Amino acid sequence: MTTTEKIANAKKRIDELERLIKYWNDSDHDEQKIVNFTRNIENKYA
């Protein structure tokens, strides 16, 4: 991969991150922005 390709890919990632930051900071979105992950907790006994 050439340096030019690496720079182009980095710019794409930066643009994606900026869009995500703008979305999360946008006060027009009133819906709850919480992602619920289910966790499996195993009780291990010695």
DSSP file (Angstrom, degrees, kcal/mol; ACC not computed):
  #  RESIDUE AA STRUCTURE BP1 BP2  ACC     N-H-->O    O-->H-N    N-H-->O    O-->H-N    TCO  KAPPA ALPHA  PHI   PSI    X-CA   Y-CA   Z-CA
    1    1 A M              0   0    0      0, 0.0     2,-0.0     0, 0.0     0, 0.0   0.000 360.0 360.0 360.0 129.0    0.0    0.0    0.0
    2    2 A T     >  -     0   0    0      1,-0.1     4,-2.3     4,-0.0     5,-0.2  -0.299 360.0-109.0 -80.3 166.8    1.4    3.3   -1.0
    3    3 A T  H  > S+     0   0    0      1,-0.2     4,-2.4     2,-0.2     5,-0.2   0.879 119.9  55.2 -61.7 -38.2    1.6    6.4    1.1
    4    4 A T  H  > S+     0   0    0      1,-0.2     4,-2.2     2,-0.2    -1,-0.2   0.899 108.5  47.9 -62.9 -41.2   -1.1    8.1   -1.0
    5    5 A E  H  > S+     0   0    0      2,-0.2     4,-2.5     1,-0.2    -1,-0.2   0.894 110.7  51.5 -66.0 -40.6   -3.4    5.1   -0.4
    6    6 A K  H  X S+     0   0    0     -4,-2.3     4,-2.3     2,-0.2    -2,-0.2   0.910 110.9  48.1 -62.8 -41.7   -2.7    5.2    3.3
    7    7 A I  H  X S+     0   0    0     -4,-2.4     4,-2.4     2,-0.2    -2,-0.2   0.912 111.1  50.5 -64.8 -42.9   -3.5    8.9    3.4
    8    8 A A  H  X S+     0   0    0     -4,-2.2     4,-1.9     1,-0.2    -2,-0.2   0.911 112.0  47.3 -62.3 -42.8   -6.8    8.4    1.4
    9    9 A N  H  X S+     0   0    0     -4,-2.5     4,-2.2     2,-0.2    -1,-0.2   0.895 111.1  51.4 -66.0 -39.6   -7.9    5.6    3.8
   10   10 A A  H  X S+     0   0    0     -4,-2.3     4,-2.5     1,-0.2    -2,-0.2   0.900 108.6  51.4 -63.9 -40.7   -7.0    7.8    6.8
   11   11 A K  H  X S+     0   0    0     -4,-2.4     4,-2.5     2,-0.2    -1,-0.2   0.891 108.6  51.8 -63.6 -39.2   -9.1   10.7    5.4
   12   12 A K  H  X S+     0   0    0     -4,-1.9     4,-2.3     2,-0.2    -2,-0.2   0.924 111.0  47.2 -62.8 -43.8  -12.0    8.3    4.9
   13   13 A R  H  X S+     0   0    0     -4,-2.2     4,-2.5     2,-0.2    -2,-0.2   0.900 111.7  50.7 -64.5 -40.6  -11.8    7.1    8.5
   14   14 A I  H  X S+     0   0    0     -4,-2.5     4,-2.6     2,-0.2    -2,-0.2   0.919 110.0  50.2 -62.9 -43.7  -11.5   10.7    9.8
   15   15 A D  H  X S+     0   0    0     -4,-2.5     4,-2.1     2,-0.2    -2,-0.2   0.909 110.7  49.5 -61.0 -42.6  -14.6   11.7    7.8
   16   16 A E  H  X S+     0   0    0     -4,-2.3     4,-2.1     1,-0.2    -2,-0.2   0.919 112.0  48.1 -62.5 -43.8  -16.6    8.8    9.2
   17   17 A L  H  X S+     0   0    0     -4,-2.5     4,-2.7     1,-0.2    -2,-0.2   0.890 109.8  52.2 -64.7 -39.4  -15.6    9.7   12.7
   18   18 A E  H  X S+     0   0    0     -4,-2.6     4,-2.4     2,-0.2    -1,-0.2   0.893 109.0  50.3 -64.3 -38.9  -16.5   13.3   12.2
   19   19 A R  H  X S+     0   0    0     -4,-2.1     4,-2.3     2,-0.2    -1,-0.2   0.911 111.7  48.2 -64.3 -41.3  -19.9   12.3   11.0
   20   20 A L  H  X S+     0   0    0     -4,-2.1     4,-2.7     2,-0.2    -2,-0.2   0.919 111.4  49.5 -64.5 -43.3  -20.4   10.1   14.0
   21   21 A I  H  X S+     0   0    0     -4,-2.7     4,-2.0     1,-0.2    -2,-0.2   0.920 111.4  49.5 -61.6 -43.8  -19.3   12.8   16.4
   22   22 A K  H  X S+     0   0    0     -4,-2.4     4,-0.9     1,-0.2    -1,-0.2   0.908 111.4  49.7 -62.4 -41.6  -21.7   15.3   14.7
   23   23 A Y  H >< S+     0   0    0     -4,-2.3     3,-0.7     1,-0.2    -2,-0.2   0.943 112.8  45.4 -61.8 -48.4  -24.5   12.8   15.0
   24   24 A W  H 3< S+     0   0    0     -4,-2.7    -1,-0.2     1,-0.2    -2,-0.2   0.798 116.7  45.4 -69.1 -27.7  -23.9   12.1   18.7
   25   25 A N  H 3< S+     0   0    0     -4,-2.0     2,-0.4    -5,-0.2    -1,-0.2   0.545  84.1 114.5 -90.3  -7.8  -23.5   15.8   19.5
   26   26 A D    X<  -     0   0    0     -4,-0.9     3,-1.1    -3,-0.7    -3,-0.0  -0.492  52.9-159.8 -69.4 118.5  -26.6   16.8   17.5
   27   27 A S  T 3  S+     0   0    0     -2,-0.4    -1,-0.2     1,-0.2    -4,-0.0   0.590  81.8  76.2 -76.9  -9.0  -29.1   18.2   19.9
   28   28 A D  T 3  S+     0   0    0      1,-0.1     2,-0.9     2,-0.0    -1,-0.2   0.703  75.3  86.8 -73.9 -18.7  -32.0   17.6   17.4
   29   29 A H    <   +     0   0    0     -3,-1.1     4,-0.1    -6,-0.2    -1,-0.1  -0.737  51.4 173.3 -85.5 110.6  -31.9   13.9   18.1
   30   30 A D        +     0   0    0     -2,-0.9    -1,-0.2     2,-0.1     3,-0.1   0.627  43.3 105.2 -92.1 -15.1  -34.2   13.4   21.1
   31   31 A E  S    S-     0   0    0      1,-0.1     2,-0.2     2,-0.0    -2,-0.0  -0.283  85.6 -91.9 -68.1 155.1  -34.2    9.6   21.1
   32   32 A Q        -     0   0    0      1,-0.1     2,-0.2     2,-0.1    -1,-0.1  -0.437  29.9-154.4 -69.4 135.8  -32.1    7.9   23.8
   33   33 A K        +     0   0    0     -2,-0.2     2,-0.5    -3,-0.1    -1,-0.1  -0.337  50.1 122.3-109.4  49.4  -28.6    7.2   22.6
   34   34 A I        -     0   0    0     -2,-0.2     2,-0.6     2,-0.0    -2,-0.1  -0.946  48.0-152.8-115.4 130.2  -27.9    4.2   24.9
   35   35 A V        -     0   0    0     -2,-0.5     2,-0.6     2,-0.0    -2,-0.1  -0.893  12.3-149.0-101.1 123.4  -26.9    0.9   23.5
   36   36 A N        -     0   0    0     -2,-0.6     2,-0.5     2,-0.0    -2,-0.0  -0.828  12.1-168.4 -96.8 121.4  -27.8   -2.0   25.8
   37   37 A F        -     0   0    0     -2,-0.6     2,-0.3     2,-0.0    -2,-0.0  -0.905  19.8-129.2-106.8 133.4  -25.5   -5.0   25.7
   38   38 A T        -     0   0    0     -2,-0.5     2,-0.5     2,-0.0    -2,-0.0  -0.630  24.0-156.1 -80.3 140.1  -26.5   -8.2   27.3
   39   39 A R        -     0   0    0     -2,-0.3     2,-0.7     2,-0.0    -1,-0.0  -0.957   9.0-150.0-120.4 134.8  -23.9   -9.6   29.6
   40   40 A N        -     0   0    0     -2,-0.5     2,-0.6     2,-0.0    -2,-0.0  -0.909  16.2-168.6-100.9 117.0  -23.5  -13.2   30.6
   41   41 A I        -     0   0    0     -2,-0.7     2,-0.5     2,-0.0    -2,-0.0  -0.926   4.6-158.0-110.7 121.4  -22.1  -13.4   34.1
   42   42 A E        -     0   0    0     -2,-0.6     2,-0.7     2,-0.0    -2,-0.0  -0.832  11.2-139.7 -99.5 131.4  -20.9  -16.8   35.2
   43   43 A N        -     0   0    0     -2,-0.5     2,-0.5     2,-0.0    -2,-0.0  -0.809  22.7-168.2 -88.9 117.3  -20.6  -17.6   38.9
   44   44 A K        -     0   0    0     -2,-0.7     2,-0.4     2,-0.0    -2,-0.0  -0.923   2.2-161.2-110.9 128.4  -17.5  -19.6   39.3
   45   45 A Y              0   0    0     -2,-0.5    -2,-0.0     1,-0.1     0, 0.0  -0.882 360.0 360.0-111.6 139.8  -16.9  -21.3   42.6
   46   46 A A              0   0    0     -2,-0.4    -1,-0.1     0, 0.0    -2,-0.0   0.458 360.0 360.0 -80.3 360.0  -13.5  -22.6   43.8
